[in-house]
Amino acid sequence: MISEAMIGKHRLKWIQTILVYIGFLLIWWITVDKTRFVSVRTFPSLSGVIASADKLVKYGYAGTSLASDVLSSLELLLASLIVASIFGTALGLLMGTSRKIYWLINPLFNLFRSISPIAWIPIAILWFGINPRAEGFIILYAAITPCIINTIVGVRSLDSSLTEYALVAGAGRWRRVKSVVIPGALPSIMTGIRLSLQISWMALVAAELVGSKAGIGHIMIIASRELQPNIVLIGMLLIALCAGVMDLGIRRLEAKFISW
Amino acid sequence: MVSKDIEAPRFPMASSGETELRPRTRGWRIAEIVGIGHLRWMLGEAVLSIAVFLLGWQLMVQYGVINDRFIPSPLQVLATLETLLSSPFAGNTIQSDALASLILFAIAYVAGLVAGLLLAVVIEFSIFGKAVIRRLVDLVRYVPPIAWVPFAILWFGTSILAPAFVIFMGSFSPIMLNALSGLQSVPQELIEYSETTGRNRARIISDVMLPASLGQLVAGMRIGSGVGWQSLIGAELIIGTTGLGYLIEQAQQNLDPQIMVGGMVAIGILGASIDVVFALVERYTHKVGITV
């Protein structure tokens, strides 16, 4: 149902986008590289970013190669996110389907939810030292919250006639959860995982900035201490790129899984 | 595998009689489930559950199951908080740290609010905004606010502006994105109708569109306050010279878990209070706001 006019409009938008970004690069180049309107010591310049990117790819920075830094960040994030979504969804299902468990856990959940994950960074470093386990703990702590909340919301907003029907049809508790509750709550669960992804990035970057031995955030904080604005910008672009691609991926997954 | 127990369904969603009167929006459902509407209930079961947790924690530390060099007991934390009220740690008492954090948060948050609102209006109502600013915003959308800390260090050094900038970035973007989607969700007929009443564009924005998108806007303000508070703690941890984030960072340098947990409790209480204020505002706007 896509008409030719719409394709034309779509293409026009793309051309517009590219033009805007080219214009942006041009203005950036003029204000920083050409006229030195702002100091290149604190502000990234176009030529500087290209040169730094080249160096970064070839030699790495702060003792590690760029690829290993990006990979270590991504690995940590994905591992923590997967664990968080499994446990978060399970806990959410328990809290959503059983009043007793909900009453038991929810007050504590709210208690811990009010302490932001970033405030746990110092004590995580005390517990685990400066290593990926501390960062993983922070990401896990941050990512599990949206999973739990959205799973509960998903379970609670199910059409009650469906579960009643399953009950009448003689399905046991586990059957009901497996074939009625989980499929019904899936859209909400996926939303939770997507929110978790966003929060995970925030937690990961914060943990890496405060104390880490590798990762994109590690590069950025060292670069800012050594007055390397170009490298800081490259770090930010890498984060935006990875986070954006992962978000798109989850959206795709969502659309594929939830086709009904 | 036919289960024999045919009793009343234990599933909570089966009993939805009383909630039917409330608006069935997502925000309300979350508020209901997470517990704002359950104040009475929270005083009963919640107190019990938390009391059991605290008691267990206290006993575990007291009898050495958990080493108090890693996790202090609740009573130790309470005692530490009391000492921190009168004797300064790292240059400040805890209430002056809390005040410093709150003031910084308030100023940067208001700046983020104003900028977010203005930008949302500019993006929605001007061609330049739609074509250019929108795309620049899209560019930095996936950057978590904390990632601005290195630039904040480069641009503002150790001055108070550095953490303020990070909070600003944190609160600004959810406010702007929510305001924008609020403005976009105002029905076209409403705008067309108000055009026929002879209002000019500025009046339409202020009289019709902003009130009509108030719900979304306030939701964005609440999210922005949460992200802003998180960003504040992160920024103070890394570049702070005062504030609660700086307090727990200094406690970490001194390997003092009691002050750390004390600081975390203070951060939690203040964060939750800010959220409760916004939740009340949200509730109020649901009552008075124009529902389209």
Interface residues (C-beta under 8 A of the other chain):
Chain A: Q16 T17 V20 Y21 G23 F24 T42 F43 G96 T97 S98 R99 Y102 W103 L104 I105 N106 P107 L108 N110 L111 S114 I115 S116 P117 I118 A119 W120 I121 P122 I123 I125 L126 W127 I149 I152 V153 V155 R156 S157 L158 S160 T163 E164 L167 V168 G170 A171 G172 R173 R175 R176 Q198 W201 M202 V205 A206 L209 V210 G217 M220 I221 A223 S224 R225 L227 P229 V232 G235 M236 I239 A240 L241 A243 G244 D247
Chain B: M1 V2 S3 I6 P9 R10 F11 P12 M13 A14 S16 R26 R29 I30 I33 V34 G35 M42 E45 A46 V47 S49 I50 F53 F70 A131 V132 R135 L136 L139 V140 R141 Y142 V143 P144 P145 I146 A147 W148 V149 P150 F151 I153 L154 W155 W229 Q230 I233 G234 L237 I238 G245 I248 E249 A251 Q252 L255 P257 M260 V261 G263 M264 V265 I267 G268 I269 G271 A272 D275
